Amino acid sequence: MAQKKYSIEVIRHSLAHILALSLQRIYGKVLFGVGPVIENGFYYDVQVKKGSITESDLPRIEQEMKKIIRQKLPFSRKRISLTEAKKLFKKLGQKYKLELLRDLEKYGTTVESQKIKIKSKRLKARKIKTVTIYQVGDFIDLCRGPHVKNTKDLPLSFQLRRVSGAYWRGNEKNPMLTRIEGVAFASASELSDYLKKIEEAEKRDHRILGEKLDLFHIDKEIGPGLILWHPKGALIKKIIEDYVLSQYLQNGYLLVNTPHIAQFKLWEISGHAGFYRENMFPPMHLREINPEEKIDYQLKPMNCPFHILIYKKKIRSYRDLPLRYTELGTVYRYERSGTLQGLVRVRGFTQDDAHIWCTGEQLEKEIKDAFFLALKILKHFGFRNFEIYLSTRPKKYIGKLKNWQKSTKALKDALELSGYSYQIDRGGGAFYGPKIDIKIKDALDRAWQCTTIQVDFNLPERFDMVYFDNKGRPQRPIMIHRALLGSLERFMGVLIEHYAGAFPLWLAPIQMLVLPVKEKHLAYAKKITKLLREHHLRVEISKPNETLSKRIREGELQKVPYIIVVGDKEKKNNTIAVRKRGKGDMGTFSVSQFLSKYINKELKDNI
């Protein structure tokens, strides 16, 4: 009944209030932050006066929520003056609600005062005199609603999932609150399906698999957000890099390489110092080491200014365009500690970066070519489903409006010609230009940001870039920024989860594991290994230090595509016994039969 009468958003929003009421009943005095609807569920940020809330408390809180729902309590809505609201929440001792009310009074909205800039005329136009409050049981909240009319209208198909810390209003200078998250659906079957998907996602977690498969780790001695690649992980990363670089070179890109630091004034010219400063590490003041040094240096957050300077080293003609530079460049960006997550959110990462300079007439074709090259590469890695966005001008931007309009039209026209459906992400562009974003869908249908293709009229102007047309007149080139895989670290994290660590043969760091049954078979195992390596296959030997069954099990846990067993019979007949990942025993073959029947076929369309 609930799912017919109310939208899932209303149900989730109402459950956030039920969560708050249950906390109030269990813990007594609770300070409430905000409790919004999120994807698949809801949360509430709170501060309890006594003790703390941990995940072991969630079942008890959940039971209290279900008890409240069965009590058939009404949700009552009331419109009151701002003055009355301040008196009410002061009496309730809800200081965070009072802070929200002060924002409403001053700005007409509940945004952070330190981040909002509104002209005085607009402030008067948006002045708020009344607010809406909702009450269910003894819990009163400052809220626009809507909510269900009665708790009896709420389904019991929800589950509290997580307890975490969250700074009030996302500002690390503010108090740390406790965030309690839950998921909710209109039916028990939808909840069950979601929980199964979550369980599968946890099994595929790249941080757990990265440790189990010995691919990478993040060491506290190095620092958060910085990756140490182990031999197998580094090998997969190189296979990816070699493949994408070969594709770029085949498509007319020229390889360049640039330093990891540059003078700080370079980033002032590019605009990053003003528009991207919060994502940059602090400058290096060499004068602190040597007073004679007058130049400040900066770890690079981007590769683009370096590529521009290579372009500018020579006089460029229209005949040189389009000019495409590519680099597997490592960049460094400051991400807050609380946002870091394994490989998918780091502070140092490698981009398959490229910059294209072209004329206005060449722009649409260059965008289209980059777009289709991205799809070709992503499909090669096993991705078939995509979400495509055209991201338009944000509020904070540089450059002329007419250039933004021109570049946005070029991106849109290229997408229209591609035949792929796309969505508009209004205001989602970079500060220097609009862009196409491609999100890849993994095996669990989760979307991950990957490819970006951005048009930029601004940096060519800031760096006074020119080319000479067919009449010898100086013209400004148009610049395209594009990264097709994006961050290789993030892409690796997505790949690990997409394949659950069971990489396809061409990507697997160890493609085959040769197992001699006993010590006396080791020489034959080495012979087989050498023969397979001559076919450019990545093969390792598992020496007979443990039982055969234990070594087979270990190979399976390491998700090796093929396990080859050699014993008396195989040595005598010059054959190998083959086990395939996920299928078990495949039989006995000569090496040539094995290669022709399985390996050559699997690798046919790969490098």
SULTAHU-V477301 format. One record per residue. N is the residue number from 0. RES is the residue in one small letter. PHI is phi in whole degrees, -180 to 180 (NA if undefined). Layout:
n->N res->RES phi->PHI
n->N res->RES phi->PHI
This chain:
n->0 res->m phi->NA
n->1 res->a phi->-62
n->2 res->q phi->-69
n->3 res->k phi->-82
n->4 res->k phi->-87
n->5 res->y phi->-129
n->6 res->s phi->-71
n->7 res->i phi->-64
n->8 res->e phi->-66
n->9 res->v phi->-66
n->10 res->i phi->-61
n->11 res->r phi->-65
n->12 res->h phi->-64
n->13 res->s phi->-66
n->14 res->l phi->-65
n->15 res->a phi->-62
n->16 res->h phi->-70
n->17 res->i phi->-66
n->18 res->l phi->-58
n->19 res->a phi->-61
n->20 res->l phi->-64
n->21 res->s phi->-65
n->22 res->l phi->-64
n->23 res->q phi->-63
n->24 res->r phi->-69
n->25 res->i phi->-82
n->26 res->y phi->-104
n->27 res->g phi->77
n->28 res->k phi->-75
n->29 res->v phi->-131
n->30 res->l phi->-93
n->31 res->f phi->-105
n->32 res->g phi->-90
n->33 res->v phi->-126
n->34 res->g phi->-138
n->35 res->p phi->-89
n->36 res->v phi->-82
n->37 res->i phi->-129
n->38 res->e phi->-58
n->39 res->n phi->73
n->40 res->g phi->-177
n->41 res->f phi->-160
n->42 res->y phi->-151
n->43 res->y phi->-140
n->44 res->d phi->-93
n->45 res->v phi->-139
n->46 res->q phi->-138
n->47 res->v phi->-89
n->48 res->k phi->-73
n->49 res->k phi->-122
n->50 res->g phi->71
n->51 res->s phi->-148
n->52 res->i phi->-109
n->53 res->t phi->-122
n->54 res->e phi->-66
n->55 res->s phi->-68
n->56 res->d phi->-86
n->57 res->l phi->-61
n->58 res->p phi->-58
n->59 res->r phi->-65
n->60 res->i phi->-64
n->61 res->e phi->-63
n->62 res->q phi->-64
n->63 res->e phi->-65
n->64 res->m phi->-61
n->65 res->k phi->-67
n->66 res->k phi->-64
n->67 res->i phi->-63
n->68 res->i phi->-59
n->69 res->r phi->-71
n->70 res->q phi->-78
n->71 res->k phi->55
n->72 res->l phi->-87
n->73 res->p phi->-79
n->74 res->f phi->-96
n->75 res->s phi->-109
n->76 res->r phi->-112
n->77 res->k phi->-146
n->78 res->r phi->-101
n->79 res->i phi->-132
n->80 res->s phi->-72
n->81 res->l phi->-60
n->82 res->t phi->-64
n->83 res->e phi->-61
n->84 res->a phi->-62
n->85 res->k phi->-64
n->86 res->k phi->-65
n->87 res->l phi->-63
n->88 res->f phi->-76
n->89 res->k phi->-69
n->90 res->k phi->-63
n->91 res->l phi->-77
n->92 res->g phi->73
n->93 res->q phi->-97
n->94 res->k phi->-67
n->95 res->y phi->-71
n->96 res->k phi->-66
n->97 res->l phi->-63
n->98 res->e phi->-65
n->99 res->l phi->-63
n->100 res->l phi->-65
n->101 res->r phi->-65
n->102 res->d phi->-64
n->103 res->l phi->-60
n->104 res->e phi->-67
n->105 res->k phi->-87
n->106 res->y phi->-116
n->107 res->g phi->82
n->108 res->t phi->-154
n->109 res->t phi->-103
n->110 res->v phi->-87
n->111 res->e phi->-70
n->112 res->s phi->-62
n->113 res->q phi->-76
n->114 res->k phi->-110
n->115 res->i phi->-99
n->116 res->k phi->-134
n->117 res->i phi->-126
n->118 res->k phi->-66
n->119 res->s phi->-59
n->120 res->k phi->-63
n->121 res->r phi->-67
n->122 res->l phi->-60
n->123 res->k phi->-66
n->124 res->a phi->-68
n->125 res->r phi->-105
n->126 res->k phi->-61
n->127 res->i phi->-109
n->128 res->k phi->-108
n->129 res->t phi->-129
n->130 res->v phi->-136
n->131 res->t phi->-107
n->132 res->i phi->-123
n->133 res->y phi->-123
n->134 res->q phi->-130
n->135 res->v phi->-134
n->136 res->g phi->61
n->137 res->d phi->-94
n->138 res->f phi->-93
n->139 res->i phi->-118
n->140 res->d phi->-133
n->141 res->l phi->-80
n->142 res->c phi->-160
n->143 res->r phi->-82
n->144 res->g phi->77
n->145 res->p phi->-83
n->146 res->h phi->-136
n->147 res->v phi->-67
n->148 res->k phi->-76
n->149 res->n phi->-149
n->150 res->t phi->-61
n->151 res->k phi->-65
n->152 res->d phi->-81
n->153 res->l phi->-92
n->154 res->p phi->-76
n->155 res->l phi->-95
n->156 res->s phi->-86
n->157 res->f phi->-142
n->158 res->q phi->-154
n->159 res->l phi->-79
n->160 res->r phi->-114
n->161 res->r phi->-153
n->162 res->v phi->-121
n->163 res->s phi->-147
n->164 res->g phi->-95
n->165 res->a phi->-150
n->166 res->y phi->-66
n->167 res->w phi->-58
n->168 res->r phi->64
n->169 res->g phi->71
n->170 res->n phi->-108
n->171 res->e phi->-68
n->172 res->k phi->-82
n->173 res->n phi->-91
n->174 res->p phi->-62
n->175 res->m phi->-86
n->176 res->l phi->-103
n->177 res->t phi->-99
n->178 res->r phi->-100
n->179 res->i phi->-110
n->180 res->e phi->-109
n->181 res->g phi->-136
n->182 res->v phi->-115
n->183 res->a phi->-152
n->184 res->f phi->-139
n->185 res->a phi->-73
n->186 res->s phi->-140
n->187 res->a phi->-65
n->188 res->s phi->-67
n->189 res->e phi->-66
n->190 res->l phi->-63
n->191 res->s phi->-60
n->192 res->d phi->-61
n->193 res->y phi->-65
n->194 res->l phi->-65
n->195 res->k phi->-65
n->196 res->k phi->-65
n->197 res->i phi->-64
n->198 res->e phi->-61
n->199 res->e phi->-67
n->200 res->a phi->-62
n->201 res->e phi->-65
n->202 res->k phi->-66
n->203 res->r phi->-92
n->204 res->d phi->-50
n->205 res->h phi->-65
n->206 res->r phi->-70
n->207 res->i phi->-73
n->208 res->l phi->-67
n->209 res->g phi->-60
n->210 res->e phi->-78
n->211 res->k phi->-62
n->212 res->l phi->-92
n->213 res->d phi->58
n->214 res->l phi->-99
n->215 res->f phi->-163
n->216 res->h phi->-156
n->217 res->i phi->-114
n->218 res->d phi->-104
n->219 res->k phi->-63
n->220 res->e phi->-74
n->221 res->i phi->-89
n->222 res->g phi->130
n->223 res->p phi->-67
n->224 res->g phi->79
n->225 res->l phi->-122
n->226 res->i phi->-97
n->227 res->l phi->-104
n->228 res->w phi->-86
n->229 res->h phi->-81
n->230 res->p phi->-50
n->231 res->k phi->-70
n->232 res->g phi->-66
n->233 res->a phi->-63
n->234 res->l phi->-68
n->235 res->i phi->-61
n->236 res->k phi->-59
n->237 res->k phi->-69
n->238 res->i phi->-61
n->239 res->i phi->-63
n->240 res->e phi->-60
n->241 res->d phi->-62
n->242 res->y phi->-66
n->243 res->v phi->-67
n->244 res->l phi->-65
n->245 res->s phi->-62
n->246 res->q phi->-67
n->247 res->y phi->-67
n->248 res->l phi->-64
n->249 res->q phi->-67
n->250 res->n phi->-105
n->251 res->g phi->86
n->252 res->y phi->-86
n->253 res->l phi->-109
n->254 res->l phi->-81
n->255 res->v phi->-129
n->256 res->n phi->-146
n->257 res->t phi->-134
n->258 res->p phi->-69
n->259 res->h phi->-90
n->260 res->i phi->-133
n->261 res->a phi->-156
n->262 res->q phi->-58
n->263 res->f phi->-61
n->264 res->k phi->-65
n->265 res->l phi->-60
n->266 res->w phi->-79
n->267 res->e phi->-73
n->268 res->i phi->-65
n->269 res->s phi->-72
n->270 res->g phi->97
n->271 res->h phi->-65
n->272 res->a phi->-61
n->273 res->g phi->-96
n->274 res->f phi->-106
n->275 res->y phi->-133
n->276 res->r phi->-58
n->277 res->e phi->-67
n->278 res->n phi->-104
n->279 res->m phi->-109
n->280 res->f phi->-70
n->281 res->p phi->-60
n->282 res->p phi->-64
n->283 res->m phi->-96
n->284 res->h phi->-99
n->285 res->l phi->-67
n->286 res->r phi->-63
n->287 res->e phi->-71
n->288 res->i phi->-95
n->289 res->n phi->-138
n->290 res->p phi->-56
n->291 res->e phi->-76
n->292 res->e phi->-77
n->293 res->k phi->-109
n->294 res->i phi->-102
n->295 res->d phi->-94
n->296 res->y phi->-114
n->297 res->q phi->-139
n->298 res->l phi->-61
n->299 res->k phi->-77
n->300 res->p phi->-91
n->301 res->m phi->-143
n->302 res->n phi->-99
n->303 res->c phi->-58
n->304 res->p phi->-61
n->305 res->f phi->-65
n->306 res->h phi->-65
n->307 res->i phi->-62
n->308 res->l phi->-68
n->309 res->i phi->-67
n->310 res->y phi->-57
n->311 res->k phi->-76
n->312 res->k phi->-67
n->313 res->k phi->-123
n->314 res->i phi->-76
n->315 res->r phi->-108
n->316 res->s phi->-105
n->317 res->y phi->-59
n->318 res->r phi->-69
n->319 res->d phi->-78
n->320 res->l phi->-99
n->321 res->p phi->-73
n->322 res->l phi->-116
n->323 res->r phi->-124
n->324 res->y phi->-107
n->325 res->t phi->-132
n->326 res->e phi->-155
n->327 res->l phi->-88
n->328 res->g phi->-101
n->329 res->t phi->-88
n->330 res->v phi->-123
n->331 res->y phi->-131
n->332 res->r phi->-133
n->333 res->y phi->-79
n->334 res->e phi->-116
n->335 res->r phi->-61
n->336 res->s phi->-54
n->337 res->g phi->-70
n->338 res->t phi->-96
n->339 res->l phi->-68
n->340 res->q phi->-152
n->341 res->g phi->50
n->342 res->l phi->-88
n->343 res->v phi->-83
n->344 res->r phi->-144
n->345 res->v phi->-132
n->346 res->r phi->-107
n->347 res->g phi->-134
n->348 res->f phi->-152
n->349 res->t phi->-101
n->350 res->q phi->-108
n->351 res->d phi->-85
n->352 res->d phi->-86
n->353 res->a phi->-157
n->354 res->h phi->-135
n->355 res->i phi->-121
n->356 res->w phi->-116
n->357 res->c phi->-150
n->358 res->t phi->-88
n->359 res->g phi->-60
n->360 res->e phi->-69
n->361 res->q phi->-90
n->362 res->l phi->-58
n->363 res->e phi->-62
n->364 res->k phi->-65
n->365 res->e phi->-64
n->366 res->i phi->-64
n->367 res->k phi->-62
n->368 res->d phi->-63
n->369 res->a phi->-65
n->370 res->f phi->-63
n->371 res->f phi->-72
n->372 res->l phi->-65
n->373 res->a phi->-60
n->374 res->l phi->-63
n->375 res->k phi->-61
n->376 res->i phi->-68
n->377 res->l phi->-63
n->378 res->k phi->-66
n->379 res->h phi->-61
n->380 res->f phi->-85
n->381 res->g phi->100
n->382 res->f phi->-97
n->383 res->r phi->-124
n->384 res->n phi->-112
n->385 res->f phi->-137
n->386 res->e phi->-114
n->387 res->i phi->-117
n->388 res->y phi->-129
n->389 res->l phi->-104
n->390 res->s phi->-97
n->391 res->t phi->-101
n->392 res->r phi->-59
n->393 res->p phi->-82
n->394 res->k phi->-66
n->395 res->k phi->-99
n->396 res->y phi->-147
n->397 res->i phi->-125
n->398 res->g phi->101
n->399 res->k phi->-84
n->400 res->l phi->-61
n->401 res->k phi->-65
n->402 res->n phi->-71
n->403 res->w phi->-62
n->404 res->q phi->-64
n->405 res->k phi->-65
n->406 res->s phi->-70
n->407 res->t phi->-64
n->408 res->k phi->-63
n->409 res->a phi->-63
n->410 res->l phi->-64
n->411 res->k phi->-64
n->412 res->d phi->-63
n->413 res->a phi->-64
n->414 res->l phi->-66
n->415 res->e phi->-62
n->416 res->l phi->-69
n->417 res->s phi->-70
n->418 res->g phi->87
n->419 res->y phi->-87
n->420 res->s phi->-75
n->421 res->y phi->-150
n->422 res->q phi->-118
n->423 res->i phi->-93
n->424 res->d phi->-103
n->425 res->r phi->-68
n->426 res->g phi->80
n->427 res->g phi->-91
n->428 res->g phi->-73
n->429 res->a phi->-75
n->430 res->f phi->-66
n->431 res->y phi->-108
n->432 res->g phi->170
n->433 res->p phi->-75
n->434 res->k phi->-157
n->435 res->i phi->-103
n->436 res->d phi->-116
n->437 res->i phi->-117
n->438 res->k phi->-104
n->439 res->i phi->-94
n->440 res->k phi->-98
n->441 res->d phi->-88
n->442 res->a phi->-62
n->443 res->l phi->-100
n->444 res->d phi->67
n->445 res->r phi->-90
n->446 res->a phi->-94
n->447 res->w phi->-127
n->448 res->q phi->-65
n->449 res->c phi->-135
n->450 res->t phi->-77
n->451 res->t phi->-138
n->452 res->i phi->-128
n->453 res->q phi->-121
n->454 res->v phi->-94
n->455 res->d phi->-139
n->456 res->f phi->-93
n->457 res->n phi->-88
n->458 res->l phi->-63
n->459 res->p phi->-57
n->460 res->e phi->-75
n->461 res->r phi->-62
n->462 res->f phi->-98
n->463 res->d phi->52
n->464 res->m phi->-80
n->465 res->v phi->-141
n->466 res->y phi->-138
n->467 res->f phi->-107
n->468 res->d phi->-77
n->469 res->n phi->-69
n->470 res->k phi->-110
n->471 res->g phi->79
n->472 res->r phi->-92
n->473 res->p phi->-72
n->474 res->q phi->-130
n->475 res->r phi->-92
n->476 res->p phi->-74
n->477 res->i phi->-93
n->478 res->m phi->-112
n->479 res->i phi->-119
n->480 res->h phi->-96
n->481 res->r phi->-149
n->482 res->a phi->-132
n->483 res->l phi->-84
n->484 res->l phi->-95
n->485 res->g phi->78
n->486 res->s phi->-75
n->487 res->l phi->-66
n->488 res->e phi->-64
n->489 res->r phi->-63
n->490 res->f phi->-62
n->491 res->m phi->-62
n->492 res->g phi->-60
n->493 res->v phi->-66
n->494 res->l phi->-60
n->495 res->i phi->-59
n->496 res->e phi->-73
n->497 res->h phi->-61
n->498 res->y phi->-96
n->499 res->a phi->53
n->500 res->g phi->82
n->501 res->a phi->-92
n->502 res->f phi->-66
n->503 res->p phi->-61
n->504 res->l phi->-52
n->505 res->w phi->-69
n->506 res->l phi->-99
n->507 res->a phi->-61
n->508 res->p phi->-65
n->509 res->i phi->-117
n->510 res->q phi->-84
n->511 res->m phi->-144
n->512 res->l phi->-122
n->513 res->v phi->-96
n->514 res->l phi->-118
n->515 res->p phi->-72
n->516 res->v phi->-63
n->517 res->k phi->-135
n->518 res->e phi->-57
n->519 res->k phi->-67
n->520 res->h phi->-97
n->521 res->l phi->-64
n->522 res->a phi->-61
n->523 res->y phi->-68
n->524 res->a phi->-62
n->525 res->k phi->-65
n->526 res->k phi->-64
n->527 res->i phi->-65
n->528 res->t phi->-60
n->529 res->k phi->-61
n->530 res->l phi->-64
n->531 res->l phi->-69
n->532 res->r phi->-66
n->533 res->e phi->-64
n->534 res->h phi->-95
n->535 res->h phi->63
n->536 res->l phi->-102
n->537 res->r phi->-91
n->538 res->v phi->-127
n->539 res->e phi->-126
n->540 res->i phi->-107
n->541 res->s phi->-103
n->542 res->k phi->-67
n->543 res->p phi->-76
n->544 res->n phi->-85
n->545 res->e phi->-125
n->546 res->t phi->-66
n->547 res->l phi->-60
n->548 res->s phi->-62
n->549 res->k phi->-68
n->550 res->r phi->-71
n->551 res->i phi->-63
n->552 res->r phi->-62
n->553 res->e phi->-64
n->554 res->g phi->-62
n->555 res->e phi->-68
n->556 res->l phi->-66
n->557 res->q phi->-83
n->558 res->k phi->59
n->559 res->v phi->-72
n->560 res->p phi->-59
n->561 res->y phi->-133
n->562 res->i phi->-115
n->563 res->i phi->-112
n->564 res->v phi->-108
n->565 res->v phi->-130
n->566 res->g phi->-138
n->567 res->d phi->-58
n->568 res->k phi->-62
n->569 res->e phi->-67
n->570 res->k phi->-63
n->571 res->k phi->-64
n->572 res->n phi->-95
n->573 res->n phi->57
n->574 res->t phi->-129
n->575 res->i phi->-138
n->576 res->a phi->-98
n->577 res->v phi->-112
n->578 res->r phi->-120
n->579 res->k phi->-107
n->580 res->r phi->-56
n->581 res->g phi->85
n->582 res->k phi->-123
n->583 res->g phi->81
n->584 res->d phi->-65
n->585 res->m phi->-107
n->586 res->g phi->113
n->587 res->t phi->-112
n->588 res->f phi->-143
n->589 res->s phi->-77
n->590 res->v phi->-59
n->591 res->s phi->-64
n->592 res->q phi->-64
n->593 res->f phi->-60
n->594 res->l phi->-65
n->595 res->s phi->-72
n->596 res->k phi->-79
n->597 res->y phi->-119
n->598 res->i phi->-69
n->599 res->n phi->-59
n->600 res->k phi->-67
n->601 res->e phi->-67
n->602 res->l phi->-93
n->603 res->k phi->-54
n->604 res->d phi->-96
n->605 res->n phi->-122
n->606 res->i phi->-78
